[in-house]
Amino acid sequence: MTADSKTMDFKKAAALKAVSLLRSGMVIGLGHGSTAIFAVREIAELIREGVLKDILGIPCSFQVEQEARGLGIPLTTLDEHPAIDITIDGADEVDEDLNLIKGGGGALLREKIVAQASRREIIIVDESKLSPVLGTRQPVPVEVVPFGLKGHTAYMESLGARVRIRRDSDGEFFMTDHGNVILDCDFGPIREPVKLAEALKSKAGIVEHGLFLGIADDVFVSGALGNRHMVRGKGS
């Protein structure tokens, strides 16, 4: 078994643990990314089998919306259901306090909106995403409006970041579902994430950032030594 296939097995194992908490009649946030998609597919399978009934999903991206529709998951919107029972989503980096860096897939704005509307935010990751300090492994994605892009970049640099404008496979600027640009900002290990988050939200033109602080309630981790369930304020 290759390292990549092992990682995929770990992602799927974490997703299955999280999905086991779902019950019929729930409104569920459907996360975006290579780990969350395993949860979406498992939810669809349980609906087909009749294990989960009267489920409504709220996708965190247009891509997930298309996938969920194709799998037969009934969908709704936040306007129709402003309170979500459980959201299952992935993360790019998780610290010991369950703070996160998200946005590697470019859906951080909708992911944060859905997360904040959720009674319970469950994160699923393989063990490679665990980190002693946020920023050790991943840059912070920052979604900005295209207008004034050089100024946004300069502001990130003034905060100590090495900045890369995210591009798609054709070399063009990567555009989010809402027509914005993402700056991947490498701050190195972030010792004061709350202070940085406040600074990132203080400038006009910054739509959202990928620091998800105090949002995750549970993290399911899968790796070579098995599965772990981390709960905010309680550890493993």
C-alpha angles and dihedrals in degrees: 000000000000124000090250093053091048090052090051090051090051092050092050092048092053090048093052091051091053095045090054087071093061122104135193116275095033130136104225131197109224111214129218127238146050095301099039091053089069088059092048091052093047091050089052091050093050090050091052090049092050093242092118117041135181092017122162122192131206110199122219093214143017088252092056090045091058092045093049093048090050090052092050099249111153109238136205137171137247089247089060095039111021093174117065120199098209135355121199114199141150132240138209096219134009127191128204091266091055093251111147147206110214136167103079088128093047099247099104097124096056091036091058093044091051092044093053090050092053126099088208126022113199120191122199122198144153116245094263089074095064115105137175091222129016112251093034093104107015140039118237113254112223119192113214136172112256092238109096094009095159090052092051090050092049091050092054089049090051087058090055102264131139101222131210122180106226115240134191128236090277093055093252124126110283107243122207124224087268097050098258134129127243124223113199103213119196107201094162116228107355109221095176107035095165091054091048092048090053091050092049092053095047099076125079112242096037104113100183142331133223098242106112103188123182091352105105116082097182136016121198111201126189126190148132092304094050134256131333130191113206119192123196109258093008106065119213 
